[in-house]
Amino acid sequence: MLIKEVNGKYPQIPEDCFVAENATIIGDVTFGMQCSVWYNAVLRGDVHYIKIGNKVNIQDGAVIHCTYLKHPTVIGNNVSIGHNAIVHGCTVNDNVLIGMGAIVMDNCVIESNCIIAAGAVVTQNTVVESGTIYAGVPAKKVKDINVSDFAGEIERIANNYVMYSSWVK
């Protein structure tokens, strides 16, 4: 793994987090507890900060970045960021699933209890309302979800990634 200081800022990673051997984390990046960063993922806190909550999994090939002097990236608790997703200069609240290959662009807000479908492109300044699924290019609301059913599924996925990371530590 490459964990590197940039401009006097060094990533803060609790001991109970898993970081794959070929993941890259640089600069002003702070993790909560029980997170995992999987193979070939890149988190660049070089131009602004990245703050990550508890039980967040950043899957293989995902990229997390910020916008220079404008937008940090803030990720809540129990968030799953799918394989090859890009999350850039935005806010992702609690209990969110960002699907494989999805892109969330600058100054977006993903409210709690949402799904961003695989391959979706959430364009700049979009607010994704709580309890919805967004899909497509550009991403649009495709349906409401039952938050009580959904919350258990998101927590299950987050807990599974804590378990998976215990297999490879």
Rosetta blueprint (number, residue, H / E / L):
1 M L
2 L E
3 I E
4 K E
5 E L
6 V E
7 N L
8 G L
9 K E
10 Y L
11 P L
12 Q E
13 I L
14 P L
15 E L
16 D L
17 C L
18 F E
19 V E
20 A L
21 E L
22 N L
23 A L
24 T E
25 I E
26 I E
27 G E
28 D E
29 V E
30 T E
31 F L
32 G L
33 M L
34 Q L
35 C L
36 S E
37 V E
38 W L
39 Y L
40 N L
41 A L
42 V E
43 L E
44 R E
45 G E
46 D E
47 V E
48 H E
49 Y E
50 I E
51 K E
52 I E
53 G L
54 N L
55 K L
56 V L
57 N E
58 I E
59 Q L
60 D L
61 G L
62 A L
63 V E
64 I E
65 H E
66 C L
67 T E
68 Y L
69 L L
70 K L
71 H E
72 P L
73 T E
74 V E
75 I E
76 G L
77 N L
78 N L
79 V E
80 S E
81 I E
82 G L
83 H L
84 N L
85 A L
86 I E
87 V E
88 H E
89 G L
90 C L
91 T E
92 V E
93 N L
94 D L
95 N L
96 V E
97 L E
98 I E
99 G L
100 M L
101 G L
102 A L
103 I E
104 V E
105 M L
106 D L
107 N L
108 C L
109 V E
110 I E
111 E L
112 S L
113 N L
114 C E
115 I E
116 I E
117 A L
118 A L
119 G L
120 A L
121 V E
122 V E
123 T L
124 Q L
125 N L
126 T L
127 V E
128 V E
129 E L
130 S L
131 G L
132 T E
133 I E
134 Y E
135 A E
136 G L
137 V L
138 P L
139 A L
140 K E
141 K E
142 V E
143 K E
144 D E
145 I L
146 N L
147 V H
148 S H
149 D H
150 F H
151 A H
152 G H
153 E H
154 I H
155 E H
156 R H
157 I H
158 A H
159 N H
160 N H
161 Y H
162 V H
163 M H
164 Y H
165 S H
166 S H
167 W H
168 V H
169 K L
